[in-house]
Amino acid sequence: MPTISERDLHDVVRRVLDAAGASAENATRMADALVKSNLRGVDTHGVFHLAGYVKAVQDGKLDATASPSIVRETPNTALVDGNRTFGHVAAKFATDVAVRKAKENDVAVVGLVRSEHIGRLGEYAEIAAAEGVVAIVCGAGYSLLGSKVAAPYGGSKGLLSSNPIAIGFPGGDEPGMVFDYATTAMANSKMNLYKMRNEELPPGTVIDKDGYPTTNPTAVQEGGYLLPFGGHKGFALMMAVEFLGQVLVGSDAVEDEGMGTPAMIRQGVSIIAIRADVFRPEADFKRRADEIVREVRGIPPAPGFEQVMAPGDPESKAQAQRSAEGIPVPDKVWQMIVEAGESVGVVV
């Protein structure tokens, strides 16, 4: 397994996407986003996806040179059209719009349609938190034309998808508290890593095609389904994400123009942004936020645990370690990157 510096991995991703036809700005933004995911320890949403994005460009499913645009807006809202470019480019644009409007008007809601896979939702919450803005980011609509990979609580067949959500809060001396997860017991991309490593899934993750629990990492490919995390409570949150990301934004009405990968054609993303100082001075917000995070870490760990961590702590810890030691890239993922480079004439 090669270990590669952040700078070198960024250069590889940027060069491959540039050769695939991406604009310089889009290639750089994609390299920023993918490598940052690996740096933060979220390997499921990092360079693992590079080969898929290159193929989407080659197949005409993604416009690598397009830029997102605002379709309509009010002082507190905006609907952003991704113009079928890279999702990370479109979602960053939408996040910046939401943050700007929240700073100007206290609260903002921005919707995003017609973009590709937006990657790690936590990144957009982190961007907002760094600007003193609380953000809630929801992604949905993936099952409208893509596969219905997630079964509802108590169901034996699929209905929705992994429906991710991220929420971020600014911090003061402490890093902002950010969490980001699929509302299924496991994200599809993480399940694929289990399959690549030929490892069994944790119990309670999937059911087989007949509705029976299984730990088989290929169960979904064989007609099975992911389960919501947390039983009926997790399923309720999954439904809320579907309403916020799809129903509110209106991604179900997006036309199939022959572009976009099936699960992303009617992807909808909502970003709810709130100024952290909307009710109290920002300094007071950050002071209290820091206090709560420290109180969490100060709780004695239960048997079997080394320490109690706040949401976002594992990612911060991974970033510190990987910034110093480099980013480990599994052999199979590195081979995928090498082959993606070869397909566009780049020697990695």
C-alpha positions in Angstrom: 0.0 0.0 0.0 1.7 3.2 -1.1 1.7 6.2 1.2 1.6 9.5 -0.7 2.0 13.1 0.5 -1.0 15.4 0.3 0.8 17.6 -2.3 1.8 14.7 -4.5 -1.6 13.1 -4.4 -3.2 16.4 -5.2 -0.9 16.8 -8.2 -1.8 13.3 -9.5 -5.6 13.9 -9.3 -5.3 17.4 -10.9 -3.2 16.1 -13.8 -5.5 13.2 -14.5 -8.6 15.4 -14.5 -6.9 18.1 -16.6 -6.0 15.4 -19.2 -9.6 14.1 -19.1 -10.8 17.5 -20.3 -11.6 19.4 -17.1 -11.1 23.1 -16.9 -8.1 24.1 -14.8 -10.4 25.6 -12.2 -12.6 22.4 -12.0 -9.6 20.1 -11.9 -8.0 22.0 -9.0 -11.3 22.1 -7.1 -11.8 18.4 -7.6 -8.3 17.6 -6.4 -8.8 19.8 -3.4 -12.0 18.0 -2.4 -10.9 14.4 -3.1 -7.6 14.6 -1.4 -9.1 16.5 1.6 -11.5 13.6 2.1 -8.6 11.2 2.3 -6.7 13.6 4.5 -9.6 13.7 6.9 -9.7 9.9 7.0 -12.9 9.6 4.9 -11.3 7.3 2.2 -14.7 6.2 1.0 -15.2 9.7 -0.6 -11.7 10.5 -1.7 -9.5 9.4 -4.6 -11.3 6.1 -4.7 -13.8 7.9 -6.9 -11.4 9.4 -9.4 -11.6 6.6 -12.0 -15.4 6.8 -11.9 -15.4 10.6 -12.5 -13.0 10.2 -15.4 -15.2 7.6 -17.0 -18.3 9.8 -16.6 -16.5 12.5 -18.5 -15.4 10.1 -21.2 -18.9 8.7 -21.5 -20.4 12.2 -21.9 -22.3 12.0 -18.6 -20.5 14.9 -17.1 -19.5 18.3 -18.5 -16.0 18.8 -17.1 -15.7 22.5 -18.2 -19.1 23.8 -17.1 -19.8 26.1 -14.2 -22.8 26.2 -11.9 -25.3 29.1 -12.1 -28.1 30.6 -10.1 -31.5 29.9 -11.7 -33.5 32.1 -9.4 -33.0 33.8 -6.0 -34.4 36.0 -3.2 -32.4 37.6 -0.4 -32.7 34.4 1.6 -32.9 31.7 -1.0 -31.4 30.5 -4.2 -31.8 27.6 -6.6 -28.5 26.6 -8.2 -28.2 24.6 -11.5 -25.1 22.5 -11.5 -25.2 22.4 -15.3 -24.1 18.8 -15.2 -20.6 19.5 -14.0 -18.7 17.9 -11.2 -20.8 17.8 -8.1 -18.0 19.0 -5.8 -17.7 22.1 -8.0 -21.5 22.8 -7.9 -21.9 22.0 -4.2 -19.0 24.3 -3.3 -20.6 27.1 -5.3 -24.0 26.5 -3.7 -22.4 26.5 -0.2 -20.7 29.8 -0.9 -24.0 31.3 -2.0 -25.7 30.0 1.2 -23.0 31.3 3.4 -23.0 34.7 1.8 -26.8 35.0 2.0 -26.8 33.9 5.7 -24.2 36.5 6.5 -26.3 39.2 4.9 -29.7 38.0 6.1 -29.2 35.8 9.1 -30.7 32.7 7.5 -30.6 31.2 4.0 -31.8 28.1 2.2 -30.1 27.1 -1.1 -31.1 24.2 -3.4 -28.9 22.4 -5.9 -30.0 20.4 -8.9 -28.4 18.9 -12.1 -25.0 18.1 -10.7 -23.0 14.9 -10.3 -21.9 13.1 -7.1 -21.0 15.9 -4.5 -18.8 13.7 -2.4 -18.3 14.2 1.3 -21.2 16.4 2.6 -19.2 17.2 5.7 -16.8 19.4 3.6 -19.6 21.9 2.9 -20.6 22.0 6.6 -16.9 22.6 7.4 -16.7 25.4 4.9 -19.7 27.1 6.4 -18.5 26.6 10.0 -15.2 28.2 9.1 -17.2 31.3 8.1 -19.1 31.5 11.4 -22.2 29.9 9.9 -24.2 26.8 11.1 -25.1 24.6 8.1 -27.4 21.6 7.5 -26.7 19.8 4.2 -29.0 17.1 2.8 -28.6 14.9 -0.3 -31.5 12.9 -1.8 -33.4 11.9 -4.9 -30.9 9.2 -5.8 -33.5 6.4 -6.0 -35.8 8.2 -8.5 -33.9 7.0 -11.5 -31.0 5.1 -9.8 -31.3 1.9 -7.8 -33.5 1.8 -4.7 -30.7 0.4 -2.5 -32.2 1.2 1.0 -35.2 -0.7 2.5 -37.5 1.2 4.8 -37.7 0.1 8.4 -39.5 -3.3 8.5 -39.5 -3.6 4.7 -38.1 -6.4 2.5 -37.6 -4.3 -0.7 -35.8 -1.1 -1.5 -37.4 2.4 -1.6 -34.8 5.1 -1.1 -31.0 5.5 -1.1 -28.3 6.2 1.5 -29.6 9.8 1.9 -26.6 11.5 3.6 -26.8 14.5 6.0 -24.2 16.7 7.4 -24.5 19.4 10.1 -21.7 21.8 11.1 -21.2 24.3 13.9 -18.4 26.9 14.3 -15.9 26.5 17.0 -13.6 28.9 18.8 -10.3 27.6 20.0 -11.6 24.1 19.3 -12.4 22.9 15.8 -16.0 23.3 14.7 -18.2 20.4 15.5 -19.2 18.7 12.3 -20.8 15.3 11.5 -21.6 13.7 8.2 -23.1 10.3 7.6 -25.4 8.2 5.4 -28.8 7.5 7.0 -28.3 3.9 6.1 -26.3 1.7 8.5 -23.4 2.0 6.0 -22.8 4.1 2.9 -22.7 2.4 -0.4 -19.1 3.4 -1.1 -17.9 2.1 2.3 -19.7 -1.2 1.5 -17.7 -1.4 -1.7 -14.5 -1.1 0.3 -15.6 -4.1 2.4 -16.2 -6.0 -0.9 -12.8 -5.0 -2.2 -11.2 -6.3 1.0 -13.4 -9.4 1.0 -14.5 -8.6 4.6 -17.9 -9.4 6.1 -20.2 -6.5 6.9 -21.2 -5.7 10.5 -24.6 -7.2 11.5 -27.6 -5.0 11.0 -26.1 -3.4 7.8 -28.0 -5.2 5.0 -30.7 -7.7 4.1 -30.6 -10.2 1.3 -32.9 -10.3 -1.7 -35.5 -12.2 0.4 -35.4 -9.8 3.3 -33.2 -11.8 5.6 -30.3 -10.2 7.6 -26.8 -11.0 6.2 -23.2 -9.9 6.5 -22.4 -10.7 2.8 -20.6 -7.6 1.3 -22.0 -8.5 -2.1 -25.6 -8.8 -0.9 -26.8 -5.5 -2.4 -25.2 -6.4 -5.8 -27.1 -9.7 -5.6 -30.5 -8.1 -5.0 -30.3 -7.2 -1.3 -30.8 -3.8 0.4 -29.1 -1.5 2.9 -30.9 -0.9 6.2 -31.5 2.4 7.9 -29.3 3.0 10.9 -31.0 3.2 14.2 -34.2 1.3 13.2 -37.4 3.3 12.9 -35.7 6.5 14.2 -33.0 6.3 11.5 -35.6 5.6 8.9 -37.5 8.8 10.0 -34.4 10.8 9.5 -33.8 9.2 6.1 -37.3 10.3 5.1 -36.7 13.8 6.4 -33.6 14.0 4.2 -35.5 12.9 1.2 -38.1 15.6 1.8 -35.5 18.3 2.3 -33.2 17.3 -0.5 -35.7 16.1 -3.1 -39.3 17.3 -2.4 -38.3 20.8 -1.2 -35.8 21.4 -3.9 -37.9 19.9 -6.7 -35.3 17.5 -8.1 -38.0 15.0 -9.0 -39.0 17.3 -11.8 -35.6 17.5 -13.4 -35.6 16.2 -17.0 -33.4 13.3 -18.0 -31.3 14.9 -20.8 -29.1 11.9 -21.4 -26.4 13.3 -19.1 -25.6 12.3 -15.6 -25.2 8.9 -14.0 -28.5 7.3 -13.2 -28.5 7.9 -9.4 -27.4 11.6 -9.9 -29.8 12.7 -12.6 -32.4 13.7 -10.1 -30.1 14.3 -7.1 -31.3 17.2 -5.0 -29.2 19.0 -2.4 -30.5 21.5 0.2 -28.2 23.7 2.3 -29.7 25.5 5.3 -27.4 28.1 6.6 -27.8 30.1 9.9 -25.4 32.8 11.2 -24.0 31.6 14.5 -24.5 35.0 16.0 -28.2 35.3 15.1 -29.3 35.2 18.7 -26.1 35.9 20.7 -22.6 37.4 20.0 -20.5 35.1 18.0 -17.8 35.1 20.7 -20.3 33.8 23.2 -21.5 31.1 20.8 -18.0 29.9 20.2 -17.0 30.0 23.8 -20.0 27.8 24.8 -19.5 25.5 21.9 -15.9 25.0 23.0 -17.0 24.3 26.6 -19.5 21.6 25.5 -16.9 19.9 23.3 -14.4 19.9 26.1 -17.0 18.5 28.5 -17.7 15.6 26.2 -14.0 14.8 26.0 -13.7 15.0 29.8 -16.2 12.2 30.4 -14.4 9.0 31.6 -14.5 6.3 28.9 -16.6 3.2 29.3 -15.0 -0.2 29.4 -13.6 -1.0 25.9 -13.1 2.6 24.9 -9.8 4.5 25.1 -11.4 8.0 25.1 -14.6 9.9 24.5 -14.6 12.0 21.3 -16.9 14.7 20.0 -18.2 14.5 16.4 -15.4 15.6 14.1 -12.6 14.5 16.4 -11.7 11.3 14.5 -11.4 13.3 11.2 -9.2 16.0 12.9 -7.0 13.3 14.4 -6.7 11.6 11.0 -5.8 14.9 9.3 -3.1 15.7 11.8 -1.5 12.2 11.3 -1.8 12.1 7.6 -0.5 15.6 7.1 2.6 14.5 8.9 3.0 11.0 7.6 1.3 10.9 4.2 -2.0 9.4 2.9 -2.2 5.6 2.7 -3.8 4.5 -0.6 -4.9 0.8 -0.9 -3.2 -1.0 -3.7 -6.5 -1.6 -5.6 -7.4 2.1 -5.4 -3.9 3.1 -6.6 -4.2 0.7 -9.5 -7.6 2.3 -10.4 -5.9 5.7 -10.4 -3.0 4.4 -12.5 -5.4 3.0 -15.1 -7.5 6.2 -15.1 -4.3 8.1 -15.9 -3.4 5.7 -18.6 -6.9 6.1 -20.2 -6.1 9.9 -20.7 -2.4 9.6 -21.5 -1.1 10.5 -18.0 1.7 8.4 -16.4 1.1 8.3 -12.7 
